[in-house]
Each structure stands twice: as structure tokens, then as C-alpha cells.
Amino acid sequence: MDGFKLYVTNTSTIPPDGYLCYEDPDPGLPNITQTIPCNQLGRYIIYYDTKGDDKIGPVIELCYVAINGCMKGTWETNCTESCPSKCTDQHCYPVNGSCILGCETQNCLNNKCNIQTGVCTEGCVTGWAGEYCTFIKS
């Protein structure tokens, strides 16, 4: 497993063409138990290794792999909290609920919102109100 890489990608292409989450730093064997955080959206998680000799190639010994996350639109330990309504496409990090793809700014003054909460940081454009500028002023 020396020098392995983990990718998150939307295709099963080898070598992977997606987001490189982790690359094992050489030299030496990696720790037996690892927790590798990768807050990235994708359809596949690919373990990729090219090391080894010419006859056998890389030797991979994986006993257990756990992939933790929540369904789109939820977050928290048991995925019971809803993502902020201003998160683009309702995507938020499972650990803290912050917006992965940013926040929708169309009603925010100067198109500014807090990526962690989705709250409009400089107020609302004329005619809109509320933390997220989602209410029409009456």
C-alpha cells in the first residue's frame, strides 16, 4: 500500500481523473488504521496504487473501508439536520452543515453570503428580508 492514492470522481476511469483526496507520503508503509477526511462530492471513491515490481504489481491488503456521509440535503451525526436553505443545490458538509458549493446570493446585498451558514452577510437587496433574504418585504 506504499504510495497509494484516494480519489473521488464521477467516472470509473483508470487512472482516476477526479479529485485527489489523499496521497500516501513516501517512504515506508502507511499506518494500519487511518481516517482520511475528504469533503468532496462524487459517485466513486477509487483506491489507486501503481507501486510494486514488474511481475506482480502493487499488493493491496484492505480489510475494511467505511465511507461516511449523508444524503443530499442533510447533515449531523445521524443526518437528521437539514442543510441551510441557501446552500447551492442543498449540498452541505455532513460534519458541520456548511455549504459545499457555496450559497445562493441572488437576494443578498452585494451577492455576499457566509459559506458556513448561507446567511446574507451584508443584508438583503431592496424588497427582500430575513437572514437568508428569502422573504418579500411587506
Backbone as a chain_set.jsonl record, in Angstrom:
{"seq": "MDGFKLYVTNTSTIPPDGYLCYEDPDPGLPNITQTIPCNQLGRYIIYYDTKGDDKIGPVIELCYVAINGCMKGTWETNCTESCPSKCTDQHCYPVNGSCILGCETQNCLNNKCNIQTGVCTEGCVTGWAGEYCTFIKS", "coords": {"N": [[0.819, -1.201, 0.0], [2.151, 1.115, -0.035], [2.493, 4.432, -0.945], [-0.089, 4.817, -1.985], [-3.114, 6.237, -3.472], [-6.118, 8.114, -2.989], [-9.081, 8.814, -4.641], [-11.92, 10.895, -5.406], [-14.473, 10.713, -7.647], [-16.528, 11.125, -10.612], [-16.5, 9.299, -12.572], [-15.467, 5.987, -13.613], [-12.946, 5.771, -14.591], [-9.626, 4.617, -15.158], [-6.267, 5.494, -15.18], [-7.554, 7.342, -12.334], [-9.534, 10.317, -12.88], [-10.494, 12.239, -11.257], [-11.019, 14.106, -8.212], [-8.219, 14.36, -6.205], [-8.028, 13.057, -3.131], [-6.283, 12.106, -1.218], [-2.857, 11.324, -0.878], [-0.532, 8.948, -0.17], [2.292, 9.695, 1.71], [5.556, 9.045, 0.697], [8.589, 7.72, 2.196], [8.089, 4.235, 3.105], [5.722, 2.078, 4.819], [2.198, 2.754, 5.119], [0.222, 3.807, 8.013], [-1.558, 1.278, 9.815], [-4.271, 1.617, 10.57], [-6.325, 4.141, 9.418], [-7.808, 7.381, 9.214], [-9.173, 9.205, 6.808], [-10.135, 12.227, 5.941], [-12.325, 13.57, 3.481], [-13.976, 15.912, 2.07], [-15.81, 15.928, -0.377], [-17.825, 15.867, -3.279], [-18.991, 13.108, -5.158], [-19.362, 10.231, -7.315], [-17.891, 7.887, -7.209], [-15.386, 6.322, -5.163], [-12.081, 5.861, -5.453], [-9.457, 3.687, -4.92], [-6.112, 3.842, -5.632], [-3.131, 2.538, -6.874], [0.168, 2.228, -7.987], [2.565, 1.164, -7.401], [5.055, -1.426, -6.944], [6.558, -4.538, -8.027], [7.711, -5.477, -11.377], [6.616, -7.948, -12.002], [4.442, -8.698, -10.282], [3.088, -6.338, -9.634], [1.301, -3.794, -7.744], [0.628, -4.629, -4.32], [-2.255, -5.053, -2.568], [-3.815, -4.786, 0.475], [-6.6, -4.564, 1.86], [-8.761, -4.547, 4.513], [-11.041, -3.427, 5.631], [-13.208, -0.879, 4.776], [-14.745, 2.146, 5.362], [-17.172, 4.399, 4.39], [-18.341, 7.425, 5.147], [-21.113, 9.579, 5.307], [-23.825, 11.793, 4.395], [-27.131, 11.797, 3.0], [-28.021, 13.901, 0.245], [-28.816, 17.17, 1.199], [-28.934, 16.843, 3.942], [-27.326, 16.753, 7.206], [-25.146, 16.231, 10.079], [-24.483, 14.086, 12.922], [-26.272, 11.837, 12.805], [-27.432, 12.456, 10.435], [-29.705, 14.078, 10.632], [-30.258, 16.762, 10.569], [-31.288, 19.486, 8.499], [-29.75, 20.844, 5.588], [-28.637, 24.272, 5.314], [-31.035, 26.418, 3.822], [-30.074, 28.133, 1.898], [-27.826, 26.957, 0.787], [-26.214, 26.116, -2.175], [-27.838, 24.024, -4.409], [-28.651, 22.493, -2.236], [-26.492, 21.174, -1.01], [-24.414, 20.252, 1.604], [-21.704, 20.031, 4.013], [-21.383, 16.956, 5.752], [-20.387, 16.933, 8.374], [-20.411, 19.54, 9.553], [-22.431, 21.086, 8.395], [-21.893, 23.232, 6.7], [-21.94, 25.034, 3.58], [-21.182, 23.269, 0.649], [-20.935, 23.85, -2.125], [-21.03, 26.544, -2.065], [-23.147, 29.431, -1.465], [-26.481, 30.5, -2.316], [-26.845, 33.602, -3.726], [-28.552, 35.455, -4.879], [-30.493, 37.209, -3.74], [-29.038, 38.524, -1.87], [-27.383, 41.386, -0.569], [-24.854, 42.909, -2.444], [-24.203, 40.419, -3.403], [-23.195, 38.677, -1.372], [-22.668, 36.084, 0.889], [-22.432, 34.029, 3.833], [-20.447, 31.265, 3.663], [-20.471, 29.195, 5.479], [-22.937, 29.258, 6.805], [-24.874, 30.216, 5.064], [-26.141, 32.6, 5.444], [-26.994, 35.915, 4.494], [-24.495, 38.19, 4.44], [-24.212, 40.966, 4.247], [-26.685, 42.012, 4.344], [-29.911, 42.429, 2.679], [-31.018, 42.707, -0.752], [-33.032, 45.371, -2.093], [-36.402, 45.026, -1.212], [-36.36, 42.482, -0.163], [-36.131, 40.347, 2.765], [-35.051, 39.007, 5.995], [-32.784, 36.546, 7.436], [-31.682, 34.997, 5.391], [-32.543, 36.33, 3.256], [-34.964, 35.586, 2.034], [-37.576, 36.262, 2.283], [-40.244, 38.251, 1.099], [-40.456, 41.694, 1.489], [-43.07, 43.263, 3.242]], "CA": [[0.0, 0.0, 0.0], [3.052, 2.26, -0.006], [2.295, 5.405, -2.011], [-1.422, 4.756, -2.58], [-3.871, 7.478, -3.632], [-7.577, 8.01, -2.946], [-9.749, 9.803, -5.486], [-13.375, 10.956, -5.518], [-14.685, 11.015, -9.056], [-17.835, 10.774, -11.165], [-16.296, 8.253, -13.582], [-14.663, 4.868, -13.131], [-11.761, 5.763, -15.424], [-8.342, 4.323, -14.531], [-6.117, 6.124, -13.882], [-8.662, 8.242, -11.989], [-9.446, 11.697, -13.36], [-11.276, 13.072, -10.342], [-10.407, 14.891, -7.155], [-7.279, 13.61, -5.376], [-8.302, 13.301, -1.711], [-5.162, 11.74, -0.359], [-1.733, 10.599, -1.455], [0.342, 8.469, 0.893], [3.643, 10.237, 1.569], [6.63, 8.041, 0.752], [8.725, 6.279, 2.037], [7.579, 3.399, 4.19], [4.334, 1.621, 4.786], [1.273, 3.641, 5.838], [-0.36, 3.29, 9.253], [-2.528, 0.204, 9.598], [-5.6, 2.209, 10.665], [-6.293, 5.538, 9.003], [-9.026, 8.134, 8.953], [-8.804, 10.175, 5.774], [-11.307, 13.043, 5.602], [-12.366, 14.126, 2.135], [-15.296, 16.515, 1.88], [-15.92, 16.131, -1.808], [-18.945, 15.155, -3.879], [-18.635, 12.259, -6.281], [-20.074, 8.963, -7.414], [-16.976, 6.792, -6.914], [-14.159, 6.507, -4.409], [-11.158, 4.924, -6.081], [-8.138, 3.432, -4.342], [-5.237, 3.691, -6.798], [-1.746, 2.262, -6.483], [0.956, 1.754, -9.118], [3.857, 0.657, -6.929], [5.228, -2.874, -6.919], [7.559, -4.934, -9.021], [7.188, -5.679, -12.731], [5.93, -9.234, -12.142], [3.161, -8.775, -9.574], [2.43, -5.038, -9.492], [1.05, -3.414, -6.35], [-0.061, -5.566, -3.443], [-3.232, -4.284, -1.802], [-4.429, -5.56, 1.543], [-7.618, -3.774, 2.533], [-9.684, -5.403, 5.261], [-12.29, -2.743, 5.96], [-13.298, 0.503, 4.317], [-16.028, 2.757, 5.705], [-17.393, 5.701, 3.771], [-19.385, 8.06, 5.945], [-21.674, 10.795, 4.744], [-25.275, 11.916, 4.493], [-27.84, 12.035, 1.744], [-28.113, 15.3, -0.148], [-29.775, 17.99, 1.926], [-28.887, 16.595, 5.378], [-26.018, 16.706, 7.855], [-25.106, 15.955, 11.516], [-24.049, 12.714, 13.209], [-27.242, 10.88, 12.274], [-28.009, 13.042, 9.221], [-31.062, 14.496, 10.982], [-30.412, 18.204, 10.358], [-31.377, 19.906, 7.101], [-28.753, 21.821, 5.152], [-29.22, 25.609, 5.191], [-31.799, 26.558, 2.582], [-29.323, 28.919, 0.921], [-26.729, 26.193, 0.185], [-26.444, 25.806, -3.579], [-28.298, 22.658, -4.664], [-28.863, 21.81, -0.958], [-25.33, 20.371, -0.654], [-23.636, 20.761, 2.729], [-20.807, 19.052, 4.619], [-22.051, 16.149, 6.765], [-19.85, 17.157, 9.717], [-20.743, 20.834, 10.162], [-23.553, 21.738, 7.732], [-21.52, 24.376, 5.866], [-22.262, 24.844, 2.169], [-20.085, 22.726, -0.157], [-20.839, 24.535, -3.415], [-21.302, 27.965, -1.85], [-24.535, 29.724, -1.138], [-27.217, 31.267, -3.319], [-26.693, 35.007, -3.348], [-29.342, 36.338, -5.736], [-31.198, 38.245, -2.983], [-28.113, 39.102, -0.888], [-26.738, 42.638, -0.951], [-23.506, 42.723, -2.987], [-24.007, 38.985, -3.665], [-22.317, 38.122, -0.335], [-23.254, 35.265, 1.941], [-21.492, 33.245, 4.614], [-20.426, 29.903, 3.138], [-20.734, 28.257, 6.568], [-24.338, 29.266, 7.24], [-25.77, 30.653, 3.999], [-26.73, 33.882, 5.833], [-26.533, 37.075, 3.728], [-23.627, 38.889, 5.394], [-24.311, 42.423, 4.145], [-28.094, 42.38, 4.249], [-30.678, 41.995, 1.517], [-31.326, 43.69, -1.792], [-34.312, 46.029, -1.873], [-37.602, 44.21, -1.369], [-36.208, 41.179, 0.479], [-35.838, 40.433, 4.196], [-34.716, 37.767, 6.689], [-31.356, 36.183, 7.464], [-31.29, 34.439, 4.097], [-33.183, 37.173, 2.227], [-35.919, 34.742, 1.336], [-38.928, 36.781, 2.495], [-40.552, 39.516, 0.427], [-40.879, 42.714, 2.468], [-44.476, 43.662, 3.029]], "C": [[0.86, 1.262, 0.0], [2.803, 3.172, -1.207], [0.914, 5.396, -2.638], [-2.071, 6.139, -2.638], [-5.359, 7.163, -3.523], [-8.173, 9.157, -3.755], [-11.255, 9.748, -5.254], [-13.641, 11.442, -6.93], [-16.111, 10.637, -9.477], [-17.731, 9.737, -12.271], [-15.459, 7.14, -12.972], [-13.389, 4.706, -13.944], [-10.507, 5.455, -14.601], [-7.264, 4.69, -15.539], [-7.236, 7.139, -13.631], [-8.437, 9.664, -12.495], [-10.202, 12.659, -12.464], [-10.428, 13.834, -9.348], [-9.496, 14.001, -6.308], [-7.495, 13.997, -3.919], [-7.068, 13.09, -0.855], [-4.108, 11.02, -1.173], [-0.798, 10.231, -0.326], [1.749, 9.024, 0.675], [4.671, 9.11, 1.679], [7.69, 8.494, 1.728], [8.077, 5.554, 3.19], [6.119, 3.057, 4.042], [3.44, 2.573, 5.561], [0.813, 3.008, 7.146], [-1.412, 2.243, 8.929], [-3.955, 0.739, 9.617], [-5.495, 3.688, 10.335], [-7.706, 6.099, 8.919], [-8.622, 9.241, 7.999], [-10.048, 10.984, 5.422], [-11.206, 13.578, 4.177], [-13.776, 14.639, 1.896], [-15.454, 16.908, 0.419], [-17.108, 15.331, -2.317], [-18.456, 14.305, -5.037], [-19.388, 10.946, -6.22], [-19.202, 7.783, -6.981], [-15.863, 7.252, -5.989], [-13.216, 5.435, -4.928], [-9.846, 4.886, -5.313], [-7.242, 3.136, -5.529], [-3.808, 3.538, -6.334], [-1.008, 1.712, -7.694], [2.288, 1.155, -8.692], [3.861, -0.864, -6.911], [6.273, -3.258, -7.942], [6.888, -5.227, -10.355], [6.378, -6.96, -12.88], [4.554, -9.259, -11.486], [2.429, -7.45, -9.477], [2.182, -4.724, -8.032], [0.31, -4.512, -5.585], [-0.968, -4.744, -2.538], [-3.873, -5.199, -0.77], [-5.377, -4.652, 2.324], [-8.587, -4.723, 3.224], [-11.038, -4.737, 5.448], [-12.204, -1.301, 5.474], [-14.687, 1.01, 4.692], [-16.093, 4.131, 5.061], [-18.587, 6.313, 4.487], [-19.844, 9.35, 5.288], [-23.18, 10.797, 4.936], [-25.868, 12.068, 3.106], [-27.9, 13.541, 1.494], [-29.181, 16.008, 0.668], [-29.775, 17.778, 3.429], [-27.451, 16.589, 5.888], [-26.211, 16.358, 9.325], [-24.8, 14.478, 11.716], [-24.991, 11.671, 12.629], [-27.972, 11.399, 11.041], [-29.446, 13.515, 9.455], [-31.307, 15.981, 10.773], [-30.486, 18.503, 8.866], [-30.284, 20.917, 6.794], [-29.421, 23.202, 5.103], [-29.895, 25.777, 3.832], [-31.046, 27.332, 1.504], [-28.143, 28.178, 0.314], [-27.1, 25.842, -1.256], [-26.748, 24.323, -3.736], [-28.49, 21.834, -3.391], [-27.729, 20.851, -0.584], [-24.604, 21.026, 0.506], [-22.78, 19.64, 3.314], [-21.525, 18.288, 5.721], [-21.609, 16.457, 8.189], [-20.357, 18.447, 10.341], [-21.881, 21.592, 9.472], [-23.202, 22.946, 6.882], [-21.721, 24.021, 4.391], [-21.044, 24.373, 1.373], [-19.877, 23.552, -1.421], [-21.061, 26.041, -3.297], [-22.768, 28.17, -1.544], [-25.16, 30.593, -2.22], [-27.295, 32.719, -2.874], [-27.628, 35.953, -4.084], [-30.086, 37.43, -4.994], [-30.319, 38.909, -1.936], [-27.498, 40.385, -1.438], [-25.292, 42.357, -1.326], [-23.167, 41.25, -3.243], [-23.085, 38.313, -2.663], [-23.125, 37.316, 0.674], [-22.167, 34.442, 2.613], [-21.559, 31.799, 4.154], [-20.717, 28.865, 4.215], [-22.225, 28.139, 6.859], [-25.331, 29.589, 6.132], [-26.428, 31.992, 4.28], [-26.144, 34.999, 4.961], [-25.768, 37.999, 4.676], [-23.752, 40.408, 5.36], [-25.748, 42.9, 4.013], [-28.702, 41.927, 2.939], [-30.812, 43.113, 0.484], [-32.722, 44.237, -1.508], [-35.477, 45.081, -2.158], [-37.533, 42.853, -0.686], [-35.796, 41.348, 1.929], [-35.521, 39.044, 4.753], [-33.23, 37.463, 6.608], [-30.85, 35.75, 6.101], [-31.875, 35.232, 2.926], [-34.158, 36.375, 1.376], [-37.362, 35.214, 1.473], [-39.1, 38.084, 1.752], [-41.046, 40.497, 1.491], [-42.308, 43.097, 2.175], [-44.66, 45.13, 3.273]], "O": [[0.325, 2.37, 0.033], [2.893, 2.732, -2.353], [0.75, 5.924, -3.738], [-1.649, 7.076, -1.96], [-5.806, 6.084, -3.913], [-7.811, 10.32, -3.571], [-11.805, 8.69, -4.945], [-13.1, 12.461, -7.358], [-16.804, 9.911, -8.764], [-18.741, 9.336, -12.848], [-14.818, 7.329, -11.937], [-12.813, 3.619, -13.982], [-10.341, 5.963, -13.492], [-7.336, 4.231, -16.679], [-7.792, 7.717, -14.564], [-7.308, 10.154, -12.535], [-10.515, 13.777, -12.874], [-9.271, 14.162, -9.611], [-9.949, 12.999, -5.754], [-7.187, 15.118, -3.514], [-6.841, 13.812, 0.115], [-4.422, 10.211, -2.046], [-0.321, 11.104, 0.399], [2.333, 8.855, -0.395], [4.655, 8.327, 2.629], [7.663, 9.675, 2.074], [7.58, 6.169, 4.133], [5.385, 3.658, 3.256], [3.873, 3.147, 6.56], [0.996, 1.81, 7.359], [-2.075, 2.314, 7.895], [-4.767, 0.36, 8.774], [-4.671, 4.403, 10.906], [-8.661, 5.392, 8.598], [-7.824, 10.112, 8.345], [-10.918, 10.504, 4.695], [-10.135, 13.987, 3.728], [-14.67, 13.865, 1.553], [-15.258, 18.062, 0.038], [-17.366, 14.229, -1.832], [-17.601, 14.736, -5.811], [-19.978, 10.598, -5.197], [-19.709, 6.795, -6.449], [-15.447, 8.41, -6.019], [-13.516, 4.243, -4.852], [-9.21, 5.916, -5.087], [-7.564, 2.276, -6.349], [-3.326, 4.308, -5.503], [-1.516, 0.812, -8.363], [3.055, 0.688, -9.534], [2.81, -1.504, -6.868], [6.812, -2.402, -8.643], [5.661, -5.227, -10.461], [5.542, -7.062, -13.778], [3.602, -9.782, -12.065], [1.219, -7.453, -9.251], [2.8, -5.335, -7.161], [-0.525, -5.224, -6.144], [-0.507, -3.85, -1.829], [-4.406, -6.256, -1.106], [-4.992, -4.049, 3.326], [-9.166, -5.601, 2.584], [-12.069, -5.409, 5.428], [-11.228, -0.6, 5.743], [-15.69, 0.372, 4.374], [-15.162, 4.928, 5.184], [-19.697, 5.785, 4.438], [-19.031, 10.118, 4.773], [-23.736, 9.899, 5.569], [-25.172, 12.426, 2.156], [-27.836, 14.342, 2.426], [-30.301, 15.518, 0.814], [-30.525, 18.446, 4.14], [-26.497, 16.444, 5.123], [-27.349, 16.206, 9.77], [-24.855, 13.701, 10.762], [-24.532, 10.707, 12.015], [-29.003, 10.854, 10.647], [-30.302, 13.37, 8.582], [-32.457, 16.421, 10.796], [-29.821, 17.847, 8.063], [-29.935, 21.745, 7.636], [-30.627, 23.298, 4.877], [-29.374, 25.324, 2.813], [-31.353, 27.198, 0.319], [-27.504, 28.707, -0.595], [-28.188, 25.326, -1.511], [-26.001, 23.473, -3.252], [-28.494, 20.605, -3.452], [-27.963, 19.839, 0.077], [-24.219, 22.193, 0.43], [-23.079, 18.458, 3.141], [-22.209, 18.896, 6.545], [-22.384, 16.261, 9.125], [-20.7, 18.468, 11.523], [-22.257, 22.665, 9.943], [-24.099, 23.627, 6.385], [-21.676, 22.851, 4.011], [-19.991, 25.009, 1.419], [-18.745, 23.911, -1.744], [-21.255, 26.729, -4.299], [-23.531, 27.217, -1.385], [-24.472, 31.318, -2.939], [-27.758, 33.019, -1.774], [-27.502, 37.167, -3.921], [-30.302, 38.501, -5.562], [-30.79, 39.766, -1.188], [-27.141, 40.465, -2.614], [-24.586, 41.648, -0.609], [-21.995, 40.876, -3.293], [-22.274, 37.469, -3.043], [-24.117, 37.787, 1.231], [-21.112, 34.191, 2.03], [-22.613, 31.169, 4.243], [-21.165, 27.763, 3.899], [-22.722, 27.045, 7.129], [-26.513, 29.268, 6.252], [-27.195, 32.484, 3.453], [-24.938, 35.027, 4.717], [-26.351, 38.532, 5.62], [-23.431, 41.073, 6.346], [-26.004, 44.039, 3.622], [-28.107, 41.153, 2.188], [-30.73, 44.298, 0.808], [-33.497, 43.631, -0.768], [-35.529, 44.428, -3.2], [-38.535, 42.14, -0.629], [-35.19, 42.354, 2.296], [-35.7, 38.035, 4.07], [-32.507, 38.055, 5.805], [-29.735, 36.087, 5.701], [-31.724, 34.855, 1.763], [-34.167, 36.482, 0.149], [-38.267, 34.646, 0.861], [-38.209, 38.934, 1.766], [-41.931, 40.179, 2.286], [-42.71, 43.237, 1.02], [-45.771, 45.643, 3.143]]}, "num_chains": 1, "name": "protein.A"}
